[in-house]
Amino acid sequence: EVVRAAGPVRLGGRRQRGVLAILLLHANRVVPVDEIANDLYGEDVPATASAQVRDHVSQLRKLLADGDRSVNGSVLQTQGPGYLLRVEPGQLDAALFERRTTDAADALGRGEPEAAADTLREALGLWRGPPLAAGRSR
């Protein structure tokens, strides 16, 4: 789920969501188009995969566009052999989840099991469904 200031963003089909998931799993790093295509299609990469990835990224860029930013200042940028999705600290639930689980382990190490349990419940509350449940796009 992507939420902007104006509310939830309505994402496209499975492959578009798959491209977004791949970029989010590699947030703030350049992901080559070939790597995205391989992750998206698995062993059955079509000859048009690179073009399809570029099309999905173009659509995602429009959906994620921030009215004040140019394409180069966009959260979804073209760089080198691929794309980079910029994510600020606190924007990605997976990173917040990891931080909360680390905090819970620290609390447990300090002998505070109730605080650890509360922090783990808070971490689990970030999920609205099983993470990456859809698997590979097909």
N, C-alpha and C positions, 0 to 999 in steps of 0.2 A: 504494500500500500504506500502510495506517495501522497503526502499531505502538504499543501502550500498554504500561505496565509489566507487565501480565499476559500480553502476547503480541500477535500480530496480531489486528486487528479484521476480522471477516467482514462485508464491505460487501454491499449489495444489488445490484440490477440496474444496467444501463448508465446509465439516466437518473439514478439516485441517485449513482452514481460521477461522472457528468457534472456534477451540481450541486456535488459536493465539489471536483472539479477546478477549476471556475469560481471557487469561493470561495478555493481555495488559490492560484490565479493572481492573486487580488486580496487576499491575506492581509493582515489588520489594517486593511482598509478596508471601508466599507459598500458592498455591491453591491445595487442596487435589484432588486426581484423581476422587473420588466419586462426588465431587462438579462439576468438569469439565464435567463428564459424565451426571450428572443431568441437567446442563445448556445446554449441547449439544443436548440431546435427549428428554428433557422434561419428560412427563409421560410415554413414551415408551422406557425406558432404556433397551437395550438388555442385555442378560447375558454376552455377549462378550465386553461390553462397556469399561471396564477397559483396556482390551488388545488393543482395538481400539484406546483409548486415548494414551496409551503408544506408539503405532505405529505412530500416528500422531505427537507426541512429538519428536520421533526419527527422522522422516522426517524433521520436522521443525528445529531441532538441526543442521542437515546437511545443510539446506538452510541458516540458520543464522550463521553458523560457521565462526569464525574469525581464519584465518590461524595461528596466533601467540598463540592461547589459547588452553590449555588442556580442557578436558571435564569439569573438576571442575572449570575452569576459564571461561567457556562458558557463553554467555548471557542467555542461557536456561539451568537451572540446575535442577537436581533431588535432592530434599530435603525432608526429613521426609515422610509424607504421600502423597506428590505430587510434584509439579514443581514450580519453581520460574523463572520468566523472568526479568532479570536485564535491566533497562532502565535508562539511564543517564538524568540529567536535560536538557531540550531542545530537546530531541529526540522524544517525543510523542506529536503529534499535539493537542491531547485533553488537555494536561496540558498547552501547549502554549495558546490554546483557552481560557481556564479558567483564565490564567494570564492576557491576553489582555482584557477580559470582566471586570475583577477587576480593571485594569488600567483605562478602560473607565468609570466605575462607580466613581472612584476617581476623574477623570477629570471633570465629570459632577458635583460632589460635590463641586469642586473648582470653579464652574461657567464657565467651558470651554466646551460648547456644541460642538463646531467644533472639538476640539481635541478628545472628547469622540466619536463623529461620525467617525472620521478617524481611531481611534483605533478599534472600532467595525467592520469597513469595513476590516481592517487588520485581525482581528480574523476570520471573515467569509471567507476571502481569503484562509485560511488554508484548507478548505474542498473542496474536489473534487466531492462530492456527498453527499446525506443525510447520516448522521452518523448512523451506525448500521441498515441501511435500509433493509438488507437481512433478518433480524429477525433470528429466530431459524433455525438451519440447519436441513433439512429433506431430 
